[in-house]
Amino acid sequence: MKATINIKTGSPRIARSLANSIEPDNLSAPPSVEIRTRTKRDIVISSVVCRESLETLIATVDDLLVCMDAAYKTLDVIEDEE
């Protein structure tokens, strides 16, 4: 099973920072789950491949979105302060 998440950030710099901030989470995924994140201009693209159950895929995507949301909010605050 596979899911692809595209998040438009409005800024290539924010997209790169967001992708870099979730990289440690991608590396700690279980062996049956593969997460790849890249950027294309101002878009963060994450692909999740799961060789387990649908529940595992949903939980992984949910965790990834929570991490992206937290990282995005942090980057947004930093941008506002600069």
N, C-alpha and C positions, 0 to 999 in steps of 0.2 A: 504494500500500500504506500501511496505517496501523497504528500500535500505540499503545495507551494504557496508561500506567503510573500506578497509584494507590498512594501510600505513606502509610499512617496513622502519624502521628508521636506522637500522644498529647497534643499541645499546639498550639493555633492559632499561638502565638508561634514555636515551632520550625518549623511548616509554612511560615509567611511567611518566616522567615530562610532556610530551605532553598531555597525557590523563588527568593528574591532572590540567593542565592549561586550558583545555576547559570545565572542570566540571561545573563552574558557568554558562556557556552558556547553558549547557544541562538542568540545573535546572530551567532556566528562559523560557524554551519552553512553548508555549501555551498548554492548557489542551488537545487539540486534537492531539498533537504531542508528541511522546515519544522518547527520545534519550538515548541510553545506550552506554557507552564507556568502554572498558576494554583493557588489554594488554595480549599478548601471546608472551613471549620472547621479540623480538625486533619489534613486530608488534602492532600497535594500531588498534583496531577493533571498529568501531562505527556502531551501528544499529539504523536506524531511522524508526519509524512506524508512519504513518500519517493517520488519520481517516477523513481527509478533501479531498481537491482536489489534482490532480497531480501537479498543479502549486504550492501549498503549500509545497508538498514534495520536489519539485525541488528547491524552494527558501530556504528551510531549509537545504538541502544538500549543496547548494551553500554557505550559511552563515557559515555552519560548516567547509567547506573546506577553506574558507577565514580565519577563526579563527585559524584553524590548521596550515595553511601556515604561518601566522604571528607568531604564537607561535614557530613553527619549526625554522623559520629564527632567532628568538631571541635566542633560545636554541643553535643554530648552532654558533652564534656569541659568546655566553658565553663559549661554548666548545673550540672554537679557542683561546680565551683569557686565558684559564686555562692552 
